[in-house]
Amino acid sequence: MLAKNVVVRAPATTANLGPGFDCLGMALDLWAEVSISAEPPPAAFSPDAAERMAADAARRLYSHVGEKAPDGLGAQYRARIPVARGLGASAVARAAGLLGANALLGEPLEREAILALGTELEGHPDNMAAVLFGGLQVVVLDGRAVVHAGLAAPAGLKAVLFVPEVEMPTDESRRVLPKELSRADAVYNIGRAALL
């Protein structure tokens, strides 16, 4: 008999890491717990944005494997991860939703397939790869395939986080980026990414 509730623990992430825009992500020791349930929530329950993202991701996995999601499928999100502050909160919620649904269904998908679904939901793979595989992840899109390589963080490495008071959703911050870069800027960035 399959479970009706599952709790997923997922780490916050930091991505881009200077020159690694959309291709470098690292898991942090800051965690969220997300409960995914196939049973209806209490009548007074009103999901927040992270809970809606997790539940939507769970429904997406059900659809992907050709199963009908339970009518009461929902999520509860408990975290110390600030939202819209560059710590991968949306990737955490979506990854937890995907992993939770996968567990509720008896693990029909491998982690690589979950990474592909998560990348589709997020729009970029860096945070999703770090949530799902931990450590430092180098990740690229090759057509529709998501290719990644993981590296263990150096022993003793500590992350110091500056969390701004102002929220900056990813879609808003992406709108201020230039549409084109000069060759010199591209070469500069590639070189710094390789050194990193």
C-alpha positions in Angstrom: 0.0 0.0 0.0 1.3 3.4 -1.0 1.7 6.2 1.6 -0.8 9.1 1.6 1.6 11.6 3.2 5.3 12.2 2.8 7.7 14.8 4.2 10.5 16.0 2.0 13.5 17.9 3.5 15.2 20.1 0.9 18.1 22.6 1.1 18.2 26.2 0.1 20.6 27.0 -2.7 22.7 29.8 -4.0 23.1 30.0 -7.8 25.1 31.8 -10.5 28.1 32.1 -8.1 29.5 35.2 -9.8 30.3 34.2 -13.4 28.2 31.0 -13.4 24.9 32.5 -14.5 22.2 29.8 -14.8 24.9 27.0 -14.8 26.3 26.9 -11.2 24.4 26.1 -8.1 25.3 25.1 -4.6 23.2 23.6 -1.8 23.3 25.3 1.6 22.9 24.0 5.1 19.5 25.9 5.5 16.5 23.6 5.1 12.8 23.5 4.4 10.4 20.7 5.2 7.5 20.2 2.8 4.7 17.8 3.5 3.0 16.5 0.4 -0.4 14.9 1.1 -2.8 13.0 -1.1 -5.5 13.7 1.5 -7.6 16.9 1.6 -6.2 19.6 3.9 -8.2 21.0 6.9 -11.1 23.2 5.8 -9.5 26.4 7.1 -6.1 25.8 5.3 -5.1 28.5 2.9 -1.9 27.7 1.0 0.7 30.3 0.5 2.8 30.8 -2.7 5.4 28.1 -1.8 2.7 25.6 -0.9 0.9 26.3 -4.2 4.2 25.8 -6.1 4.9 22.5 -4.3 1.4 21.2 -5.0 1.5 22.3 -8.6 4.8 20.5 -9.1 3.4 17.4 -7.5 0.4 17.5 -9.9 2.8 18.0 -12.8 4.7 14.8 -11.8 1.4 12.8 -11.6 0.5 14.0 -15.1 4.0 13.3 -16.4 3.7 9.6 -15.4 0.1 9.4 -16.7 -1.6 9.2 -13.3 -4.5 11.4 -12.1 -3.6 13.4 -9.1 -5.7 12.9 -6.0 -8.4 15.6 -5.6 -7.1 16.7 -2.2 -3.4 16.8 -3.2 -1.7 19.6 -1.3 1.4 20.8 0.4 2.5 22.4 3.7 5.8 24.3 3.6 7.8 25.0 6.7 11.1 26.7 6.2 13.6 29.3 7.4 14.4 30.0 3.7 13.5 33.6 2.8 11.3 33.9 -0.3 12.5 36.1 -3.3 15.9 36.7 -1.8 18.2 34.6 -4.0 18.2 31.4 -1.9 16.2 29.1 -4.3 12.9 29.0 -2.4 10.9 28.3 -5.6 13.3 25.5 -6.6 13.0 24.1 -3.0 9.2 24.1 -3.2 9.0 22.6 -6.7 11.7 20.0 -6.0 9.9 19.0 -2.8 6.6 18.7 -4.6 8.2 16.5 -7.3 10.0 14.3 -4.9 6.9 14.0 -2.7 4.7 13.0 -5.5 7.3 10.6 -6.8 7.4 9.0 -3.3 3.6 8.9 -3.1 3.5 7.0 -6.5 6.1 4.5 -5.4 9.2 6.1 -7.0 8.4 5.7 -10.8 11.0 8.3 -11.8 14.8 8.5 -11.3 16.3 11.7 -10.0 17.5 12.7 -13.5 13.9 12.7 -14.8 12.9 14.8 -11.8 15.7 17.3 -12.6 14.3 17.6 -16.2 10.8 18.2 -14.9 12.0 20.7 -12.2 14.1 22.6 -14.8 11.0 22.8 -17.0 9.0 24.3 -14.1 11.8 26.7 -12.9 12.9 27.8 -16.4 16.6 27.2 -15.5 18.5 24.3 -14.0 21.0 25.7 -11.5 19.0 25.8 -8.3 17.0 22.7 -9.1 20.2 20.6 -9.6 21.6 21.9 -6.3 18.4 21.0 -4.4 18.2 17.5 -5.9 21.8 16.5 -5.9 23.5 18.7 -3.2 27.0 20.0 -3.2 28.2 22.3 -6.0 26.5 21.5 -9.3 27.7 22.6 -12.8 24.7 22.2 -15.1 23.9 23.0 -18.7 21.0 22.4 -21.1 21.9 20.3 -24.2 18.7 20.6 -26.3 16.0 19.2 -24.0 18.5 17.2 -21.9 19.8 18.6 -18.6 23.5 17.6 -18.1 25.1 18.1 -14.7 28.3 17.3 -12.8 28.5 17.5 -9.0 31.5 18.5 -6.9 31.8 18.2 -3.1 32.3 21.5 -1.4 35.8 21.9 0.0 36.1 20.9 3.6 35.7 23.9 5.9 33.9 26.0 3.3 31.4 28.3 5.0 28.7 30.4 3.3 28.0 33.8 4.6 24.6 35.0 3.5 23.4 38.6 3.1 19.7 38.5 3.0 18.2 41.8 1.8 15.0 43.2 3.4 13.6 43.9 -0.1 12.1 41.0 -2.1 13.3 40.6 -5.6 11.5 37.8 -7.5 13.6 36.1 -10.2 11.4 37.2 -13.1 11.8 40.8 -12.0 15.5 40.6 -11.6 15.9 38.9 -15.0 14.2 41.9 -16.7 17.0 44.2 -15.8 19.7 42.0 -17.4 21.1 43.1 -20.8 19.8 41.0 -23.7 23.2 40.9 -25.4 26.9 40.8 -24.3 30.0 41.7 -26.1 32.5 39.0 -27.0 34.9 40.5 -24.6 32.4 40.2 -21.8 31.5 36.7 -22.7 35.1 35.6 -22.8 35.8 37.3 -19.5 32.8 35.5 -17.9 33.7 32.1 -19.4 37.3 32.4 -18.1 36.1 33.4 -14.6 33.7 30.5 -14.5 36.5 28.1 -15.6 38.8 29.4 -12.9 36.0 29.0 -10.3 
